[in-house]
């Protein structure tokens, strides 16, 4: 049995990266299109989610998708409840010594004060209990910052930490993801305001409360070094944010102690039409390059 404590130590100190396989309802058609499956190839939402589950299963069961280079995987709720063969997906991952996380947010509110807050997350406590029963180690939730608006950024960070405390109380480890849009004209200034607000909230945590941060790769190299070294931060992950894999890896290498939690950059070269050998080669290349950037 891969215990919670073993998973915690792996996430805290392990070498590797996090695979983000958590595209949900709104982003699934785009993810499938990138995989070579257009909307004519499924007739309804049920078939759409079946196709994305087939894609994720093809990735997760590949021999190159292993704990040698992958520490954890972020799952969409349907994937968490799905099967690979006859085995629940979280159990399958745990048997590979890969730590499962669950995306818990329900999408974004409309733009206000330069940010998009998360929508309410209904029945969070019962969903967390179900996730824990299935072997899930932690959670992820995303909101987005577009402008250097002090009020909006403070609201984003406060909301992330409020949900994070609920998740900690249920015995899971939260990934807080206040994404900064990579196209924001004042991206560096946003990052400075964001970090100040994160530090304020970290100071409010008790000594036994630890969170994970998932942040956009910063404009200034090593800008989040103090967060990487913060006593209340278990780990800092980086999202690819729309950068291609080469750009994302190059930026990641400049940020010591930060590891990747990539989605598009990981999956971008994978196609349904590829033979098993072609698919395996493409996946191996992506995994190897992201791993190297994460341990540099």
Secondary structure, 3 states (H helix, E strand, C coil): CCCHHHHHHHHHHCCCEEEEECCCHHHHHHHHHHCCCCHHHCCCHHHHHHHHHHHHHHHHCCCCCCCCCEEEEEECHHHHCCEECCEEHHHHHHHCCCEEEEECCCCECCCECCEECECCCCCHHHHHHHHHHCCCCEEEEEEEECCCCHHHHHHHHHHHHHHHHHHHHCCCEEEEEEEECCCCCCHHHHHHHHHHHHHHHHCCCCCCCCEEEEEECCCCCCCCHHHHCCCCEEEEEEECCCCCHHHHHHHHHCCCCEEEEECHHHHCCCCCCCCHHHHHHHHHHHHHHHHHHHHC
